[in-house]
Amino acid sequence: MDRIKQLLTLLFWRNDLNSSAKWFDRNQPAQDRFWELEDWNEELEERIIKLEDELNNINNKINSK
């Protein structure tokens, strides 16, 4: 019975994802904005990684004294 429930849940999720994808396909400005925000998010992630690395270097220098 659990397997049937899992299968139905996965099918409902798939249907939801497909309908969202179709909505973006029909609404190109929204899709463009989504891509723009995705790119911006990736840039922010890279900047955060750089800041964390710099902070770790500073902490290492302080702790090594």
C-alpha positions in Angstrom: 0.0 0.0 0.0 2.9 2.4 0.8 4.4 1.8 -2.7 1.1 2.8 -4.3 1.0 5.9 -2.2 4.6 6.8 -3.1 3.9 6.3 -6.7 0.8 8.5 -6.7 2.7 11.2 -4.7 5.5 11.1 -7.3 3.0 11.4 -10.2 1.3 14.4 -8.6 4.8 16.1 -8.1 5.6 15.3 -11.7 2.3 16.8 -12.9 3.0 20.0 -10.8 6.5 20.4 -12.1 5.3 19.9 -15.7 2.6 22.5 -15.3 5.1 25.0 -13.9 7.5 24.3 -16.7 4.7 24.8 -19.3 3.7 28.1 -17.6 7.3 29.4 -17.9 7.4 28.2 -21.6 4.3 30.3 -22.3 5.6 33.4 -20.3 8.9 34.2 -21.8 9.4 37.5 -19.8 9.0 35.5 -16.6 11.4 32.8 -17.8 13.9 35.6 -18.7 13.6 37.1 -15.2 14.0 33.7 -13.6 17.3 33.1 -15.6 18.5 36.6 -14.6 17.8 35.9 -10.9 19.5 32.5 -11.2 22.6 34.1 -12.7 22.6 36.8 -10.0 22.3 34.1 -7.3 25.3 32.2 -8.7 27.3 35.5 -8.6 26.3 36.0 -5.0 27.3 32.5 -4.1 30.7 33.0 -5.7 31.2 36.3 -3.8 30.2 34.6 -0.5 32.7 31.8 -1.1 35.5 34.4 -1.7 34.5 36.3 1.5 34.5 33.1 3.5 38.0 32.2 2.2 39.3 35.7 3.0 37.8 35.5 6.5 39.4 32.1 7.1 42.8 33.4 5.9 42.5 36.3 8.3 41.4 34.0 11.2 44.3 31.7 10.4 46.8 34.6 10.5 45.4 35.8 13.8 45.4 32.3 15.4 48.9 31.5 14.2 50.4 34.5 16.2 
